[in-house]
């Protein structure tokens, strides 16, 4: 099977449609009232590498269900979010996730460029998953 668009094309398109913040900018905003920092990585990545302090975990495959109040899987930690910042390992899943929730109608959403790998290089704060 030949793909007409690969993941790089999809990510590049998403990057052109969403706002990206650097890890330093995320670090400045992550503790502000109303800011929800969402880790989209797989639970195995969290266990192995930890997460950004204060972030909530939303598996990428569940995002559309957990964020929609009409869905029985909705998670109420989205209730008080005024701004959502997504991140993953490299910034690919988070770019696609940000694009998706924008398509669902949310405005004040963005993602962290470079993902957790860049966060480790630039900021380095890590909370181990308990």
PERAHU-V881591 format. One record per residue. PHI is phi as a letter, one per 20 degrees, with the letter a starting at -180 (none if undefined). PSI is psi in degrees with one decimal (* if undefined). Layout:
# PERAHU-V881591
PHI:PSI ; PHI:PSI
This chain:
# PERAHU-V881591
none:133.0 ; d:128.5 ; f:143.3 ; e:-27.1 ; c:131.9 ; e:178.6 ; f:-34.5 ; f:-38.9 ; f:-44.8 ; f:-44.0 ; f:-42.5 ; f:-40.5 ; f:-46.2 ; f:-44.6 ; g:-31.5 ; f:-12.4 ; d:-9.1 ; c:161.7 ; e:136.3 ; d:138.3 ; d:148.3 ; f:161.4 ; g:-37.4 ; f:-41.1 ; f:-39.0 ; f:-43.0 ; f:-36.9 ; f:-31.7 ; e:-18.6 ; f:-25.6 ; d:4.0 ; f:145.7 ; g:135.9 ; n:-8.4 ; e:125.9 ; d:118.5 ; e:122.6 ; d:120.6 ; e:118.8 ; e:-0.1 ; f:162.9 ; f:149.0 ; g:-31.4 ; f:-35.1 ; f:-41.7 ; f:-45.1 ; f:-39.2 ; f:-40.7 ; d:-12.7 ; n:-169.7 ; b:172.2 ; f:132.4 ; g:131.4 ; n:-8.9 ; f:148.9 ; d:150.4 ; e:126.7 ; c:107.4 ; g:136.1 ; g:-38.2 ; f:-14.2 ; d:-5.1 ; g:-53.0 ; f:-29.2 ; e:-40.9 ; f:-23.9 ; e:-14.2 ; e:113.1 ; f:-18.6 ; e:-10.0 ; e:141.0 ; f:-15.0 ; e:2.3 ; g:140.1 ; d:126.8 ; f:-4.4 ; f:-10.9 ; f:-15.8 ; g:-45.8 ; e:4.7 ; f:125.1 ; d:-26.0 ; b:136.9 ; d:131.2 ; d:118.4 ; e:148.7 ; b:157.9 ; c:-149.2 ; e:-42.1 ; d:-8.1 ; n:2.3 ; e:-54.8 ; f:-36.8 ; f:-33.6 ; f:-45.4 ; f:-39.6 ; f:-42.3 ; f:-43.6 ; g:-43.1 ; f:-47.6 ; f:-26.6 ; f:-41.8 ; f:-26.9 ; f:-9.4 ; o:1.9 ; e:139.7 ; d:-48.9 ; e:68.3 ; c:148.0 ; b:-179.6 ; c:165.4 ; e:119.2 ; f:142.9 ; n:-14.2 ; m:-163.6 ; f:-33.1 ; g:-44.6 ; f:-36.6 ; g:-46.2 ; f:-40.1 ; f:-44.6 ; e:-36.7 ; d:-53.6 ; n:-4.1 ; f:126.8 ; c:136.3 ; d:127.2 ; f:140.5 ; f:131.9 ; e:*
